[in-house]
Amino acid sequence: MPIATVNPATGETVRTYEPHTPEEVERRIAAAHATFLTYRTTSFDERARLMRRAAELLDEDREDIARTMTVEMGKPLAAARAEAAKCAKAMRWYADRAESLLAEERPSEADVRDAGADSAFVVYRPLGPVLAVMPWNFPLWQVVRFAAPALMAGNTGLLKHASNVPQTALYLGELFHRAGFPEGCFQTLLIGAREVEAVLRDPRVAAATLTGSEPAGRSVASVAGDEVKKTVLELGGSDPYIVMASADVERAAETAVTARVQNNGQSCIAAKRFIVHADVYDSFAEHFTAGMAALTVGDPMADGTDVGPLATEQGRRDLEELVDDAVAKGAEVLCGGGRPEDRSAGWFYRPTVLAGITPEMRIHQEEAFGPVATLYRVGDLDEAVSVANDSPFGLSSNVWTLDDADVDRFVRDLQAGGVFVNGMTASHPALPFGGVKRSGYGRELSGHGIREFCNMTTVWRRSTGN
């Protein structure tokens, strides 16, 4: 697969890059390992100073990097600016909190005595160079939410980014270098998917994190398992958005539109399956469909554009196949369902709502990675939980209800890494992020995320002569 920027709004190849040679890849792995041996001993104050400088530079670069992201993968420019701002926020969050998040943990004095020690505690030590295999949909955020905690913990990073966002990938490597991080602390590898295995098997690479498709996750996890290396995987999602009879239906429908089409519908945590109680189904369907139909599809650089193109031509084909399969098997198209007639160039697809979904349809089990929503009518809470859990994925979930008993039940029974009540799923540095089932394992962000790539070391001590 070529390493190139191809503008998804026009189909034009903007810039191409030669992949790194095996010799260059070796040089960068060696640098990551050598730098780790000294960087691991730096103070939290020094790491925080560097991370804050990286955040300052990112703020200064916001407009330029936002435009780069929009050109490379098609998100509306306003969303790209917001993504850059969010990354700077996460950098500062970890700069401020990493030391306390990785502070020594000490059991009670009674437990220490019971363990036969005079003192005992746990320390968190960095693992080493971590390989990050990252996707194109949030080309800045996906990387920073790994890099900020990993670097603050004392690890070094090697980035293998998606091949269609090479300019963003190179920018990230340059950003940390400009901020003053030691040479080798964070480096971009311009390589194809086939070269990932050799990097992961290198004994100097300590662990890996991947955000992406289920097949990519299986591949990385298989190699890492063979090498007995730690991995964190954040894979696909087909998140349920449940609306119960007590919900504020109009507000739920308005939020549902944003929840579905954020990032042009290309988000693992975008709500995709809308599961609505029969008592409010008709009202919700009417408001939601009207909101989806009213969205402006167009040039992602233009003010007022709500939905830009899909990032790749193949991605649009995959989405079309899911919709065509559903319609052929009886699904009703409430709005959208095809390419915009006024967009002959680029990989655009109209915001679409499908109703009458049955288990025989591929879209019932597969992730729709684009602005396509599926509607389900359910009779009660039990059926809502059953439909929500009838998915191989379990990333996050959204629940709209004013009944506390409903909330308790959903929190207890939904198979997901998150339950967002009367709002839409979003990631924040303070909250752990990740899923269950085929959505992956491990967590990013928060204290849980920074500790994923640390060696939790037990220190047991008895005074000499005891």
Secondary structure, DSSP 8 states (H G I E B T S, - for coil): --EEEEETTTTEEEEEE----HHHHHHHHHHHHHHHHHHTTS-HHHHHHHHHHHHHHHHHTHHHHHHHHHHHH---HHHHHHHHHHHHHHHHHHHHHHHHHT--B---HHHHHHTT-SEEEEEEEE-SEEEEE--SSSTTHHHHHHHHHHHHTT-EEEEE--TT-HHHHHHHHHHHHHTT--TTSEEE----GGGHHHHHHSTT--EEEEES-HHHHHHHHHHHHHHT-EEEEE----EEEEE-TTS-HHHHHHHHHHHHHGGGG--TTSEEEEEEEHHHHHHHHHHHHHHHHT--B--TTSTT--B---S-HHHHHHHHHHHHHHHHTT-EEEE--S--TT--SS-----EEEES--TTSGGGTS---SSEEEEEEESSHHHHHHHHH-SSEES--EEE-S-HHHHHHHHHH--SS--EESS-----TTS-B--EETTEES-BSHHHHHHTTEEEEEEEE--TT-
